[in-house]
Amino acid sequence: MSSQDLADQERLNSDWQSHYKENDYQILGTVVAVQANFYQVKLQKNSETEYLLCTRRTRLKKIGQKVMVGDRVIVEEPDWQDARGAIAQVLPRTTELQRPPMANAESILLVFALEEPTLDPWQLSRFLVKAESTALKLCLCLNKCDLVSSAQQQKWQQRLQQWGYQASYISVKRQLGISNLLERLKGNITVVAGPSGVGKSSLIDALIPSINLRIGRVSGKLQRGRHTTRHVELFELPNGGLLADSPGFNQPDLDCVPADLAQYFPEARARLQTGTCQFSNCLHRDEPNCVVRGDWERYEYYLDFLDKAIARQETLQQQPDQEPSVKLKVKRSGKSQYEPKLQTKKYRRTSRKSKHQNLQNIYEQQLREEIEDKF
């Protein structure tokens, strides 16, 4: 490193330290990557961006506080020379996803391919239902439009409109529709989702040319993509906003409540807005005077997903309740804090006092029986 670079680094460190001095070196940042027990935290000061490699305070680990990609955190004791720090607090989350594990996402970019692999309406519906259940803004994107004819593309466009969706048709290979999609993602924290092999990593490379992700080919036999993304990571978009790549998976879990499933189908929502079912707990199967049941394309998918959601709910109800992992402890000063709760011992060893007491009881019982036998 040249003397000029050292001088610039010292100036930058001085600016950051003076900026946060009055806050006792508590710095607000965003977690952009998680790997093992380390967290990459992005800090923004005016037009400058700084990254710190952080660990998690032991106190957070004790209370079971997880740190996820997208979390807004407070960093203490920054080491500007080595770009290190420690996460002391996780701020409240606006949203939280479990798969992929991510916090504070604002929208979902659901990516599918029209061909290679061929677009499957059942699989697409399953992803759409999962995306609808997150309550995030949904952006449906169909890649590889150059591999189908204009008639096929128009057919899918009309079909999706009946479902209640307006999709963006792009081709990463030919750079079609990329600029319009980039404008739609501007200023938001967006998570990319979709099955493997549809071109998610290639799309992110096109949206953010400065990064280079691993890209896998679609298998010839199964027409499924190979998993190339290993962990969740946030990338900065050129015109503002953050984009999260997530590990691909072919079938997301349907972990919704059966009674809420109809709300995740725009066709069913539209019917419920114009009418009311006879029963408030109607599951829209064979109940009388149901406004949802009828002739719409994805109704069979709804019944299939409903059966799976009911089966999952019954399985969960049969499982025993899990004990909480933390307990609230109030100190002498009156301050309360959460501490890890030790696992309950199912087979506690009997104390010596109890053993002696039991032996004494047995002896006295035998003595009484002998006396009664004599008389």
N, C-alpha and C positions, 0 to 999 in steps of 0.2 A: 504494500500500500504506500502510495506517494505521500509526501508531506502535505500536499494540498488536500488529498483525501482524508488524512488524519485531522487536518484543521476543519474540514467540512463536517466530519463525524463529531468532533468535539463541539462545534457550534450547534449541531442538531441536538446533541445530548443536553446541552445547556438550555436550549429553547424549550425542550420537552420538560426538563426538570423545573425550570422556573414557571412554566405554565401550570404545573400540577403541584407546586410547592404549597400553596395555600390550602389544597385539599389533602394535605398530609400524604402525598404520593399515592392517592387512590385514583386509579385511572379507569375510565369506562371504555370497554372494547367489545368486539363481537368475535365469537369463536367461529373460525372458518374451517378448521380441520381437527379431527380427533384421531389419534393413533396410539394404541397401548395406553399409557398413563400420562401422555403429554398432549397439550392443547395449543394449537396455533391461534393466537388472538390478534385480530386486526384492530389497530388504533388509528383514528382519524383526527388530525389537527389541521384545520383550515384545508389547504390543498395538499398537505403532505400525509403520507401513509406510512405507518410503522407496524412491524410484526414482531411479536414477542412469543417465544416458546415457553409455555407456562406449565406448572404443575398445579395440583389441587390441594388446598389446605386440608390438613388431617381432620379438622373439625367438620368439614363438608362430607368427608368420607364416613365419619362416625355417625352422622345423622342420615346417611343414605342419600345425600343430595347428588344426583347425577349431573354431569355437564355434557350438553349436547351441542352439536353443530347448530349455529344460529342463535345460541344463547347470548344475551347481553350480560356481561360480567364486569365485576370490579377487580382490578389487578392491583396488588400491593407490592412494595419493595422491588420496583423494576431495576434491572441491571442493564443499562443502555449500551454498555460496552460489549457485552456478550449476548444482548437481545434475549434476556431471560426475565421471568417474573413468576408470581404465584397468584392463582385465582382465589380471592377471599370471599366472594359473594356472587350468587347467581340471581339476577333480577327476575321479577315475575314474568312468566311467559304469556304471550297473547294466544298462541296456538302451540300444539304439541303433537307430533306424529311419532308413532312407534316403529313403523316400517315404511320408509327408512327413518331411523331415529334422528329427528330434527325439530328444532324449536323456532317459533316466531315466523314460520313461512306464511306468505300472503296469498300465493297462487300455486297451482299445479299445472305444469306443462305435460300433458299426456301425449306421448309419441307412439304412433303405430305406423306400420308400413302397409301400403296397398298390395304390394307383391314382395316375395322373397323376404320373409314368409308371407303367404297369402292372408289377407285380413279375415279373421274369424269373428263373426258378429257376437257369438256367445262369449268369447274371451274378451272382446272389446267391451261388452256390456258389464262383465264382471269388474273390469278396471274402472269403468265409468261409475258404477255403484260405489266402489271403494273411494273414488275421488269425491263423489257427492257427499259421502258420509263424513268427510273431513271438514265440510263447511267452508273450504277455501275456494277462491275464484278459479274456475276451470277453463283451461285453454286446450282444446283438442287439436292435435297436429298430425296430419297424415303425410308420411314421407314416401319417397320413391314413386311420385306421381308420373315420372317419365317412363315407367315400366308398364303403364296401362293406357288404354285408348281414352280419348276425350269422352266417348260415350260411357265407358265404364266409370270414369271419374264423375260424370254428371249423374249417373245412377246412384252412386254412393252419396253424392251431395244431397239428392232428393230424399234418399232413405234416412240419412242422419237428420235432416230437417224434420221429418216425421217423428223422430225420436226426441227432438227438441234441442239439437246441437248445430252450431255453425262451425265447421272445421276449417283449418288452414291447410291448404295443399301445397307441399313443398317438394323440392328435390335437392338434397344436399350435394349430390354428385354434379348437378348442372347449375347449382347456386340459384335455384328458383324459389322465390318467396322468402328468402332469408332476411332481407332488409325490413320487410313488413313485419315479420315475426319479432325481430329485434326491437322494433318500435313498440310492440304490444307488451314486451317484457320490461320496458324502461321503468326504473324507479322501484321495482318490487323485488322481494325475496321470493324466488321461484324455485320449486323443486321439480326436477325432471323425473318422470316415471314412465313405465311401459315395459313390455316384455323384452327379453334379450334378442339381439339381432335385428332390431328395427331401425338402427342408426342413431341411437341417442348420443353415443360418444362422438360420432362423426358430426352430428348437428352441433354439439357444444364446441367442437373444433372450428366449425364454420362461424358460429356466433362470436367466439373468442379466439382469434387466430394466434394469440400469444401462448396458448397452452397446447399440449400434445398428449392426448389420452390414448390408452391402449384400445385397439379396435380388433374385434374378432369376427370371423366369418360365420355365415349361417351354415349349419350342418346339412349335408346333402340328403341324408335319410329322413330325419325327423322334421326338416325345415324349421329348426329352432336355432336361436342364437346361442353362442357360448358366452358365459359370464365373463366380462372384461373389467368391470368396475368392482373394486374390492372394499371400498369404504366411502362414506359420504364426505364430500368436500365442497366448500363454497368457492365460486370463482366470480371475479368482478367483471361485469359487462362493460363494454367500451362506452356506452352512453348512459351509464348509471344503473344501479341495481345489482343484485347478486343472484347467481344461478348455482343450484346444487345438483350435482350428478349423484345418482343413487344406484346401488347394486340392482341389476335386473332380476326379475323373477317372473315366472310364467303365469302363476295363479295367485293373486292376493287373497288374504283371508277375509271371509265375510263375518266380521265380528260385530255386526250391528244387532240391535234389538229387533225381533220380528215385527213388532208393531210399527216400527219406524221405516221399514224397508220400502214401503210404497212412496215415501217422500223422496227417495233417491232415484225415482224414475220420473222424468219430466212429464211423460204422458199421463201417469197416474196423478201427479200433482195438479195438472190442468183439469182433470176430471173432478178431483176433490174440491177445487176452487169454484166449480160451477154447480156442484151438487153435494149432497150429504148422504152417507150410508145410514141405514136404519139403526145399526148398532154402533156404539161409540168404539167398541173394541174389535171392529170388523177387520179380519185379515184378508178380505177380498178373494176368498176362494169359492165357497159354495153358500155363503150367507145370503139370505133373501134381501132384495132391494139394495144391492151393492152397486154403487155408481162407478167403481173402478173396473170390475169384471166386465170384459167385453172383447170386441174384435180389434185389438191393437197388436202389432207385430211382436213386441217383446213380452207379452203377457205370459207366455210359456216360460220365458227366462225368469220372470218374476216368481212364478210358482216353484221353479227349481231352486232358486236362491232362497225362497222362503222356507222350503223343507230343510235346507242346509242350516239356515239360521236357527230354526226351531230345534234341530238335532244338537247344535252346538250349545244352545241355552240349556237344554235338558242335561247335557254332559256336565256343564259347569255347576248346575244345581246339585248334582250328585257328589261333587267334590267337597271335602270338608273345608271350612273357613280357615284361612291362613292367619296366624298370629301376626300382629304388627311387629315390624323390625326395629322401631324406635319407641322410646317412652319419654314422657315429659317429667323433668325433675326440677323442683323448686329449691333454690339455694337459700341459705340463711339470710342473705341480703334481700331476698324477695324476688330476685331475678330468675326467670325460668328459661330453660333451654332444653332442646331435645338431645337425648343420648341414646346410643345403641342399646337395644334390649338383648340380654343374653338368652340363648335358646333354653327353653324349658326342659328340665331333666325329667324324662319319663321314668327312669329307674334310679331313684335317689338311694344311696346307701344308708342303711339304718344306723342311727347313732348308738354309741355304747350305752347311754342312759336308757334308751328305748329297749335295747336288748336285755339289760338287767331287769328292767321293769316287767318285761314279758316273761322272763324266767321266774321272777318272784310271783307273778300271777299264776303261772302254771304250777309252781310248788304249792301255793296256798290252795289251789283248786284240788290237787291230788290229796293234800292233807285233809280237807273237808270230806272228800269221798271216802277216805280210809276210816274216819271217825264215824261217818254214817253207816258204813258196813259193820262196824263193831256193835252198833246199837240196833 
